[in-house]
Every structure is written in structure tokens, then in C-alpha cells.
Amino acid sequence: MLRIPIGRSYSCHVIRTMISSHHRASQFNRAVCRRLLSSSSSPPPPPSSSYQKFWEWTLQHRPSYRENFKEAAVICTVFAITGSSTLVFVRPVLKQIGVEGSMMEGPWSYRISSIVLISPIYSMLLITLGTLAGRHRFFATMGVKIMGRMLPSSLKKRLLCEPAKASVTK
């Protein structure tokens, strides 16, 4: 078996010559050269766009809400705004459908349709407003927990985004 010491000092031409003499695989040849040329030891460049800066800000590590009063205040504020906003969005939709009533007095069609509409809208607004507040990881996990109670567990795993998955597995 041919052993190729892979390092920066070898040029693609030397590696191609060594491989072509022992193996006749042009695809392997190109893949090795690409890997050597593309790998770099320099750190990634700093974020340049405001979009990247925003995501770095919202995905940064934050202290627990149990340890920090400011975090607790931000989280409670996001939950309050989300709950109120959800009702503002859902009630007109139910009126357009032709279902009117209340949770206490009925009818059952109002109760069921409001629960079916409120849960997904609430979780989407929670993730959106939580991200705008700079707490994407926390609120993405909470939104998936809310929707996960209504969906099968196989779908629940696919709903989490990568940053939220990373924070759950820690």
C-alpha cells in the first residue's frame, strides 16, 4: 500500500505523480489536491454583514435566567409580548372563519379551533420575538417543546435548529 505523507510541503504535482504511478484514479487525485489546497490554518474572517453580526449576537452564550435578573426580565417580557400578540392574531382569524365565543362559555368549536390555531402561532412568534431579543437558543428550544407536545417524537427532533441542538446536548 502506498503511504503518502500529506503536508503543506508537497505540491499537487508531486502527489499526482506518486498516486498515478500506483493508482490510476483521477477523481482521487483531484480530491486530495483540493483538500490540500482548501485546508488552511487561519481562523475564519470576522463577520462582515449586519446579518452575520446579528446572528453572532443572538447566539452568544448568556447567563442563566436563574442567575441574572436582566435575563429573567428579558425572558418574561418576551413571553408576555408573545402571549398578547398571539391572541391579537388569532381572534380576527376565528371571526373570519365564523367561529365566535370564549373559552369559558363555548361553543366547543371555538375552544378546539382556538387551541389548534394558538399553539403553532404562539411557538412561531415566541421563536421570532426571542430571536429579536437576542435569546434564540433559549426560545427555539422552548418553541420546539411547545410544538413537540402536539407532534410525534420523530418530527420533534427535526424541528430544532443547529444552535438549539447544540445547547440542548450540552
Secondary structure by P-SEA (a helix, b strand, c coil): cccccccccccaaaaaaaaaaccccaaaaaaaaaaaaacccccccccccaaaaaaaaaacccccccccaaaaaaaaaaaaaaaaaaaaacaaaaaaaccccccccccaaaaaaaaaaaaaaaaaaaaaaaaaaccaaaaaaaaaaaaaaaccaaaaaaaccaaaaaaaac
